[in-house]
Amino acid sequence: MTVLSLGQILSGVGLGAGVSIGALLVAAVGGDEALSGLAATAGTLGAALFAIPLARFAGRRGRRPALSTGALVAVVGAAGAILSSAAGSLVGLLLALVVLGAGNAVNLQARFAATDLAEPAHRGRDLSIVVWTTTIGVVVGPNLIEPGQAIGRAFGLPDLTGSFLITAACQVAAAVLYLTTLRPDPLLTAAIRARQTASADHAVSADRTGPADQSVDTSDADPNQGTRRSLVVSLRSAGPRARAAIAVVALSHATMVSVMAMTPVHLSHSGSSLSVIGLTISLHTLGMFGLSPVFGWLSDRIGRRTIVLTGQGLLAMSLGIGWAWSSSPAAVTGALILLGLGWSASTIAGSALLAGATSAGDRPSVQGLSDTAMNLAGALGGALAGLVLSAVGYAGLNAVALLLVAAATVLSVGLRPLTR
């Protein structure tokens, strides 16, 4: 847990330092501010692209090499961003930001790594603690833009690219941390424990039933089983609870991204100052991560389905306020705080539910599929939100997003309580 948390801080600081300047860099290289949104889209698509390969790699070799490899891939993305900017290549820069998205995939996988050896009663708490440490990176990273500029000038780098040196350094440090100190490997150790448990259960069964009954399903104990199966087969074997959890997390993420991405545009058009817009997004981010340990603890104590439904309720309250009082900056700020809290509750409880609903063999592949679905849903939600905003305004966007909450709520109500 300590290693995973430190890795999240390092990775978060690095990504925060680089990604926060990405939009400005894309606009500068492309020569058009309208292109700035492509930076976030590229990073999100990159996280989706690398989620499944890194998860399947973890299933074959363990979390330690998978997390460290993903961090080193992000280093390549940071270097590519610097070189592409120097060459004035917008396409190269966007591809580099896609590769940099591997760092986001590592951050998402780290939260599941926290559940590999967690006691079932503490699975939500452990996952949420690792998620919470992301707050440090989110807060510190963007404040390193000016130091990054100074470092870049010292090395003679193009304007706005110095922050990517900080990104690369932090990702290297995270890779070394994972590779040298994440011992024993949590996923491989969990597979060994599952195999021992299966063998013990088989022995007890044989003693009770006699030599005629010698069959036992040891699939949970095979750390490579999930990598040999296709994703479709793994998802089918995971069961309806896992599939519903994946859908709920994806829908919740799409809801959050679609409204959050358009809020600065709406506030700007409404005449709000940059300081008000910045405060609103900061409070929203605090809502996303600040209370994650509370939601993790509650999901262990009163049930993950209950907290998922609580999260949907918070999202519905946020969208209702945004729909009814879209003209009030104070109301929009309050709605964004609730939006972050609803995302936090739904994502943490849903992820913990997914971890408990899948076998050890299928877990890495299914978790990677969940991260891919989550990122693709966010990218699609963010892309469509601009069209919806243009058509029906900010209030209408909130009303449309309520349909996503309704779908997630229906799926959540259908979940049978799961305590493990």
JOSUL-V748949 format. One record per residue. N is the residue number from 1. RES is the residue in three letters. PHI is phi as a letter, one per 20 degrees, with the letter a starting at -180 (999 if undefined). OMEGA is omega in degrees with one decimal (NA if undefined). Layout:
# JOSUL-V748949
<<N | RES | PHI | OMEGA> <N | RES | PHI | OMEGA>>
This chain:
# JOSUL-V748949
<<1 | MET | 999 | 179.2> <2 | THR | f | 179.9> <3 | VAL | f | -179.9> <4 | LEU | f | -179.9> <5 | SER | f | 178.3> <6 | LEU | f | 177.2> <7 | GLY | f | 177.2> <8 | GLN | f | 179.5> <9 | ILE | f | -179.8> <10 | LEU | f | -178.8> <11 | SER | f | -179.4> <12 | GLY | f | 177.8> <13 | VAL | f | -179.1> <14 | GLY | f | -179.7> <15 | LEU | f | 178.3> <16 | GLY | f | -179.9> <17 | ALA | f | -176.8> <18 | GLY | e | -175.2> <19 | VAL | f | -179.0> <20 | SER | f | 179.3> <21 | ILE | e | -174.9> <22 | GLY | g | -178.2> <23 | ALA | f | 179.2> <24 | LEU | f | -178.5> <25 | LEU | f | 178.1> <26 | VAL | f | 179.1> <27 | ALA | f | -178.9> <28 | ALA | f | -178.7> <29 | VAL | f | -178.8> <30 | GLY | e | 178.9> <31 | GLY | m | -177.7> <32 | ASP | b | -179.7> <33 | GLU | f | 179.8> <34 | ALA | f | -178.9> <35 | LEU | e | -172.2> <36 | SER | f | -179.6> <37 | GLY | f | -179.9> <38 | LEU | f | -179.5> <39 | ALA | f | 179.3> <40 | ALA | f | 178.5> <41 | THR | f | 180.0> <42 | ALA | f | 179.1> <43 | GLY | f | 179.9> <44 | THR | f | 178.4> <45 | LEU | f | 177.1> <46 | GLY | f | 177.4> <47 | ALA | f | 177.7> <48 | ALA | f | -177.3> <49 | LEU | f | -175.2> <50 | PHE | e | -173.9> <51 | ALA | f | -176.4> <52 | ILE | f | 177.7> <53 | PRO | g | 179.3> <54 | LEU | f | 178.9> <55 | ALA | f | 179.4> <56 | ARG | f | 173.9> <57 | PHE | f | 176.3> <58 | ALA | f | 178.4> <59 | GLY | f | -179.9> <60 | ARG | e | -170.1> <61 | ARG | d | -179.1> <62 | GLY | o | -178.1> <63 | ARG | f | -173.7> <64 | ARG | g | 178.3> <65 | PRO | f | -179.0> <66 | ALA | f | -178.9> <67 | LEU | f | -179.5> <68 | SER | f | 177.8> <69 | THR | f | 178.6> <70 | GLY | f | 178.6> <71 | ALA | f | 179.4> <72 | LEU | f | 174.8> <73 | VAL | f | 177.6> <74 | ALA | f | 175.9> <75 | VAL | f | 177.4> <76 | VAL | f | 178.0> <77 | GLY | f | 179.4> <78 | ALA | f | 178.0> <79 | ALA | f | 178.8> <80 | GLY | f | 178.6> <81 | ALA | f | 179.0> <82 | ILE | f | -177.7> <83 | LEU | f | -179.6> <84 | SER | f | 177.7> <85 | SER | f | 178.4> <86 | ALA | f | 179.8> <87 | ALA | e | -179.0> <88 | GLY | m | -177.0> <89 | SER | d | 178.2> <90 | LEU | f | 179.8> <91 | VAL | f | 178.6> <92 | GLY | f | 179.6> <93 | LEU | f | -180.0> <94 | LEU | f | 176.9> <95 | LEU | f | 178.0> <96 | ALA | f | 178.6> <97 | LEU | f | 173.6> <98 | VAL | f | 178.9> <99 | VAL | f | 177.8> <100 | LEU | f | 177.3> <101 | GLY | f | 174.7> <102 | ALA | g | 176.8> <103 | GLY | f | 175.8> <104 | ASN | f | 177.4> <105 | ALA | f | 177.0> <106 | VAL | f | 179.2> <107 | ASN | g | 179.7> <108 | LEU | f | -179.8> <109 | GLN | f | -179.2> <110 | ALA | f | -179.9> <111 | ARG | f | 176.0> <112 | PHE | f | 176.9> <113 | ALA | g | 178.8> <114 | ALA | f | -178.0> <115 | THR | e | -174.5> <116 | ASP | g | -177.9> <117 | LEU | d | -179.3> <118 | ALA | f | 170.7> <119 | GLU | f | -177.8> <120 | PRO | g | -177.8> <121 | ALA | f | -177.6> <122 | HIS | d | -174.8> <123 | ARG | f | 179.5> <124 | GLY | f | -179.9> <125 | ARG | f | -177.5> <126 | ASP | f | 178.0> <127 | LEU | f | -174.9> <128 | SER | f | 179.1> <129 | ILE | f | 178.6> <130 | VAL | f | 176.4> <131 | VAL | f | -177.3> <132 | TRP | f | -178.4> <133 | THR | f | 175.2> <134 | THR | g | -179.3> <135 | THR | g | -177.7> <136 | ILE | f | 178.7> <137 | GLY | f | -179.5> <138 | VAL | f | -178.1> <139 | VAL | e | -174.4> <140 | VAL | f | -173.1> <141 | GLY | g | -178.2> <142 | PRO | f | 179.8> <143 | ASN | e | 179.2> <144 | LEU | e | -179.7> <145 | ILE | f | -178.8> <146 | GLU | f | 174.8> <147 | PRO | g | 177.6> <148 | GLY | f | 177.6> <149 | GLN | f | 179.8> <150 | ALA | f | 178.7> <151 | ILE | f | 179.4> <152 | GLY | f | 179.0> <153 | ARG | f | 179.7> <154 | ALA | f | 179.8> <155 | PHE | e | 178.5> <156 | GLY | m | -178.8> <157 | LEU | e | 176.5> <158 | PRO | g | 179.7> <159 | ASP | g | 177.1> <160 | LEU | m | -176.7> <161 | THR | d | -177.1> <162 | GLY | f | -179.5> <163 | SER | f | -179.5> <164 | PHE | f | 171.0> <165 | LEU | f | 175.7> <166 | ILE | f | 177.2> <167 | THR | g | -178.2> <168 | ALA | f | -178.7> <169 | ALA | f | -180.0> <170 | CYS | f | 179.6> <171 | GLN | f | 175.1> <172 | VAL | f | 179.3> <173 | ALA | f | 178.6> <174 | ALA | f | 179.1> <175 | ALA | f | 178.6> <176 | VAL | f | 179.6> <177 | LEU | g | -179.6> <178 | TYR | f | -173.1> <179 | LEU | f | -174.3> <180 | THR | e | -171.9> <181 | THR | c | 179.3> <182 | LEU | e | -176.6> <183 | ARG | c | -2.8> <184 | PRO | f | 179.5> <185 | ASP | f | -172.8> <186 | PRO | f | -176.4> <187 | LEU | f | 179.3> <188 | LEU | f | 177.4> <189 | THR | f | 177.0> <190 | ALA | f | 178.6> <191 | ALA | f | 178.1> <192 | ILE | f | 179.1> <193 | ARG | f | 178.7> <194 | ALA | f | 179.0> <195 | ARG | f | 178.8> <196 | GLN | f | 178.7> <197 | THR | f | 179.7> <198 | ALA | f | 179.6> <199 | SER | f | 179.1> <200 | ALA | f | 178.2> <201 | ASP | f | 179.0> <202 | HIS | f | 179.9> <203 | ALA | f | 178.7> <204 | VAL | f | 179.4> <205 | SER | f | 179.7> <206 | ALA | f | 178.8> <207 | ASP | f | -176.3> <208 | ARG | e | -172.6> <209 | THR | d | -179.7> <210 | GLY | n | -174.8> <211 | PRO | f | -177.4> <212 | ALA | f | -177.5> <213 | ASP | d | -176.2> <214 | GLN | d | -177.2> <215 | SER | e | 176.8> <216 | VAL | b | 177.1> <217 | ASP | e | -179.6> <218 | THR | d | -176.6> <219 | SER | f | -179.6> <220 | ASP | f | -174.6> <221 | ALA | e | -175.4> <222 | ASP | e | -177.2> <223 | PRO | f | -178.8> <224 | ASN | d | -175.3> <225 | GLN | g | -176.8> <226 | GLY | f | 179.6> <227 | THR | e | 179.5> <228 | ARG | e | 179.1> <229 | ARG | e | 171.5> <230 | SER | f | 179.9> <231 | LEU | f | -179.3> <232 | VAL | f | -179.7> <233 | VAL | f | 179.4> <234 | SER | f | -179.3> <235 | LEU | f | 179.4> <236 | ARG | f | -178.7> <237 | SER | f | -179.5> <238 | ALA | f | 175.5> <239 | GLY | n | -175.7> <240 | PRO | f | 179.6> <241 | ARG | f | -179.8> <242 | ALA | f | -179.8> <243 | ARG | f | 178.0> <244 | ALA | f | 179.4> <245 | ALA | f | 177.7> <246 | ILE | f | -178.8> <247 | ALA | f | -179.0> <248 | VAL | f | 179.4> <249 | VAL | f | -179.5> <250 | ALA | f | 180.0> <251 | LEU | f | 179.1> <252 | SER | f | 179.9> <253 | HIS | f | 178.4> <254 | ALA | f | 178.0> <255 | THR | f | -177.9> <256 | MET | f | -175.7> <257 | VAL | f | -175.6> <258 | SER | f | -179.1> <259 | VAL | f | -178.7> <260 | MET | f | -176.6> <261 | ALA | f | -177.0> <262 | MET | e | -178.1> <263 | THR | f | 177.3> <264 | PRO | g | 178.3> <265 | VAL | f | -179.6> <266 | HIS | f | -179.0> <267 | LEU | f | 178.7> <268 | SER | f | 178.4> <269 | HIS | f | -180.0> <270 | SER | e | 177.0> <271 | GLY | n | 179.1> <272 | SER | f | 179.9> <273 | SER | f | 178.2> <274 | LEU | f | 179.6> <275 | SER | f | 177.7> <276 | VAL | f | 178.8> <277 | ILE | f | 179.2> <278 | GLY | f | 178.9> <279 | LEU | f | -179.6> <280 | THR | f | -179.6> <281 | ILE | f | 178.1> <282 | SER | f | 178.5> <283 | LEU | f | 175.8> <284 | HIS | f | 178.9> <285 | THR | f | 176.6> <286 | LEU | f | 176.3> <287 | GLY | f | -179.8> <288 | MET | f | -170.5> <289 | PHE | d | -171.0> <290 | GLY | f | -177.2> <291 | LEU | d | -178.1> <292 | SER | g | 176.9> <293 | PRO | f | 178.3> <294 | VAL | f | 179.0> <295 | PHE | f | 176.3> <296 | GLY | f | 179.6> <297 | TRP | f | 179.8> <298 | LEU | f | 179.9> <299 | SER | f | 176.2> <300 | ASP | f | -173.4> <301 | ARG | e | -172.9> <302 | ILE | d | 174.1> <303 | GLY | o | -176.8> <304 | ARG | f | 177.9> <305 | ARG | f | 179.3> <306 | THR | f | -179.3> <307 | ILE | f | 174.3> <308 | VAL | f | 178.7> <309 | LEU | f | 174.8> <310 | THR | f | 177.7> <311 | GLY | f | 177.8> <312 | GLN | f | 176.5> <313 | GLY | f | 177.6> <314 | LEU | f | 177.2> <315 | LEU | f | 179.6> <316 | ALA | f | 176.8> <317 | MET | f | 179.2> <318 | SER | g | -177.7> <319 | LEU | f | 177.2> <320 | GLY | f | 178.1> <321 | ILE | f | 179.5> <322 | GLY | f | 178.6> <323 | TRP | f | -173.2> <324 | ALA | e | -174.3> <325 | TRP | c | -177.4> <326 | SER | f | -178.2> <327 | SER | e | -178.3> <328 | SER | d | 178.2> <329 | PRO | g | 179.4> <330 | ALA | f | 178.8> <331 | ALA | f | 178.8> <332 | VAL | f | 177.8> <333 | THR | f | 177.0> <334 | GLY | f | 179.0> <335 | ALA | f | 179.9> <336 | LEU | f | 175.2> <337 | ILE | f | 177.8> <338 | LEU | f | 178.4> <339 | LEU | f | 177.2> <340 | GLY | f | 179.2> <341 | LEU | f | 178.9> <342 | GLY | f | 175.9> <343 | TRP | f | -178.1> <344 | SER | f | -178.8> <345 | ALA | f | -176.5> <346 | SER | f | -176.3> <347 | THR | f | -178.3> <348 | ILE | f | -179.9> <349 | ALA | f | 178.5> <350 | GLY | f | 178.8> <351 | SER | f | 177.2> <352 | ALA | f | 177.1> <353 | LEU | f | 179.0> <354 | LEU | f | -179.8> <355 | ALA | f | -179.3> <356 | GLY | e | -175.9> <357 | ALA | e | -178.1> <358 | THR | d | 178.4> <359 | SER | f | -178.9> <360 | ALA | f | -178.2> <361 | GLY | f | -177.4> <362 | ASP | e | -169.6> <363 | ARG | g | -177.2> <364 | PRO | g | -178.1> <365 | SER | f | -178.7> <366 | VAL | f | 177.6> <367 | GLN | f | 176.3> <368 | GLY | f | 176.9> <369 | LEU | f | 178.2> <370 | SER | f | 179.3> <371 | ASP | f | 177.7> <372 | THR | f | 179.0> <373 | ALA | f | -179.5> <374 | MET | f | -178.2> <375 | ASN | f | 178.4> <376 | LEU | f | 177.5> <377 | ALA | f | 178.0> <378 | GLY | f | 178.9> <379 | ALA | f | 179.4> <380 | LEU | f | 178.8> <381 | GLY | f | 179.1> <382 | GLY | f | -179.5> <383 | ALA | f | -178.0> <384 | LEU | f | -176.8> <385 | ALA | f | 178.8> <386 | GLY | f | 178.3> <387 | LEU | f | 179.4> <388 | VAL | f | 179.0> <389 | LEU | g | 179.6> <390 | SER | f | -174.9> <391 | ALA | e | -171.7> <392 | VAL | c | 177.8> <393 | GLY | n | -176.8> <394 | TYR | f | 177.8> <395 | ALA | f | 178.5> <396 | GLY | f | 176.9> <397 | LEU | f | 178.2> <398 | ASN | f | 179.6> <399 | ALA | f | 178.9> <400 | VAL | f | -179.5> <401 | ALA | f | 177.0> <402 | LEU | f | 177.4> <403 | LEU | f | 177.1> <404 | LEU | f | 177.9> <405 | VAL | f | 179.2> <406 | ALA | f | 179.4> <407 | ALA | f | 178.8> <408 | ALA | f | 178.9> <409 | THR | f | 178.3> <410 | VAL | f | 178.5> <411 | LEU | f | -178.3> <412 | SER | f | 179.3> <413 | VAL | f | -178.9> <414 | GLY | f | 179.8> <415 | LEU | f | 171.4> <416 | ARG | f | -179.8> <417 | PRO | g | -179.3> <418 | LEU | c | -175.9> <419 | THR | d | -175.6> <420 | ARG | e | NA>>
